[in-house]
Amino acid sequence: MSARQTVLDQLFFGRDPLKDFPAGKFATDLQGWHSQHPYLTRAIEEARPKIVVEVGVWKGASVVTMAKAIRERNLDAVVIAIDTWLGSSEHYLWEKFIPDLDFEFGYPRLYHKFAANICNEGLREQVVPLPLDSINGFQLLKAKTIRPDVLHIDAGHDYLSVMADLKAWWPQLKDGGILIGDDYFKKPLIGQGKWPEVRQAFDEFFAATPHTKFESGDGKCYVGKP
Ligand SMILES: C[S@@+](CC[C@H](N)C(=O)[O-])C[C@H]1O[C@@H](n2cnc3c(N)ncnc32)[C@H](O)[C@@H]1O
């Protein structure tokens, strides 16, 4: 049985959430940030994973990068894409994101854009969406003993959210696995602190947590688990 079907059996009692999705009704819209970062493909190449988890998905651009890397290598692997698809606080702070959330009677339809992108890119067989918040997603995967080989954290960007994600998800990452963190800027330009709370949470967490490597560049960090 494929890795994806195993995950569908575990998380959705065999049902496929993307089956029959009317992707043709939506144009592909792969808006994202650092979504083609080389760390994403490097992790797939190095870990040769069965299970990849992304926490914080938006329209799926970084999921697409990892799912394509899986497909190109013909790996039996799946990306579990975890998001509420309701946006983060900054998407409500800045008016420019309101059209992206695509509200219908006050409730976002962002998930539809994600699902369409995955289907339009022909990546349905590499992706399973899980519409939960980070901590509930973690609790579900823990209960089902699903442990990622590769983990990409890109959900809330405030200290409390990032620290909560690290405390929950790092123990769930398989031994020898790889964690990629988004919006980690080691040296922000003076006066333009880019997501300083992301950096603060990562630096504090890994000052006290054993790891085999910690690299960073172009807005992401790459951490190895012993
Ligand atoms: C910066 S976007 C992700 C971008 C995406 N990884 C990419 O590269 O295109 C952040 C996403 O995190 C989600 N998010 C924020 N807090 C979350 C939480 N606690 N649990 C699940 N998703 C969350 C938001 O809904 C949003 O879609």
The ligand as an SDF file (V2000), in Angstrom:
LIG
                    3D

 27 29  0  0  0  0  0  0  0  0999 V2000
    3.0620   32.2270    5.7690 C   0  0  0  0  0  0  0  0  0  0  0  0
    1.6620   31.2400    5.4560 S   0  0  0  0  0  0  0  0  0  0  0  0
    2.3680   29.7190    4.8680 C   0  0  0  0  0  0  0  0  0  0  0  0
    3.0840   29.8740    3.5620 C   0  0  0  0  0  0  0  0  0  0  0  0
    3.4480   28.5980    2.8490 C   0  0  0  0  0  0  0  0  0  0  0  0
    4.2210   27.6980    3.6660 N   0  0  0  0  0  0  0  0  0  0  0  0
    4.2050   28.9250    1.5920 C   0  0  0  0  0  0  0  0  0  0  0  0
    5.4460   28.8710    1.5680 O   0  0  0  0  0  0  0  0  0  0  0  0
    3.5610   29.2850    0.6080 O   0  0  0  0  0  0  0  0  0  0  0  0
    1.1240   30.8230    7.0760 C   0  0  0  0  0  0  0  0  0  0  0  0
   -0.0680   29.8700    7.1510 C   0  0  0  0  0  0  0  0  0  0  0  0
   -0.1250   29.3710    8.4750 O   0  0  0  0  0  0  0  0  0  0  0  0
   -1.4560   29.1480    8.8340 C   0  0  0  0  0  0  0  0  0  0  0  0
   -1.5120   29.1180   10.3010 N   0  0  0  0  0  0  0  0  0  0  0  0
   -1.2410   30.1040   11.1830 C   0  0  0  0  0  0  0  0  0  0  0  0
   -1.3300   29.6800   12.4310 N   0  0  0  0  0  0  0  0  0  0  0  0
   -1.6690   28.3760   12.3640 C   0  0  0  0  0  0  0  0  0  0  0  0
   -1.8990   27.3740   13.3280 C   0  0  0  0  0  0  0  0  0  0  0  0
   -1.7880   27.6140   14.6430 N   0  0  0  0  0  0  0  0  0  0  0  0
   -2.2170   26.1450   12.9070 N   0  0  0  0  0  0  0  0  0  0  0  0
   -2.3230   25.8560   11.5690 C   0  0  0  0  0  0  0  0  0  0  0  0
   -2.0980   26.7810   10.6090 N   0  0  0  0  0  0  0  0  0  0  0  0
   -1.7770   28.0200   10.9940 C   0  0  0  0  0  0  0  0  0  0  0  0
   -2.2260   30.2730    8.1820 C   0  0  0  0  0  0  0  0  0  0  0  0
   -3.5840   29.9050    7.9680 O   0  0  0  0  0  0  0  0  0  0  0  0
   -1.4420   30.4680    6.8850 C   0  0  0  0  0  0  0  0  0  0  0  0
   -2.0540   29.7810    5.8180 O   0  0  0  0  0  0  0  0  0  0  0  0
  1  2  1  0
  2  3  1  0
  2 10  1  0
  3  4  1  0
  4  5  1  0
  5  6  1  0
  5  7  1  0
  7  8  2  0
  7  9  1  0
 10 11  1  0
 11 12  1  0
 11 26  1  0
 12 13  1  0
 13 14  1  0
 13 24  1  0
 14 15  1  0
 14 23  1  0
 15 16  2  0
 16 17  1  0
 17 18  1  0
 17 23  2  0
 18 19  1  0
 18 20  2  0
 20 21  1  0
 21 22  2  0
 22 23  1  0
 24 25  1  0
 24 26  1  0
 26 27  1  0
M  CHG  2   2   1   9  -1
M  END
$$$$
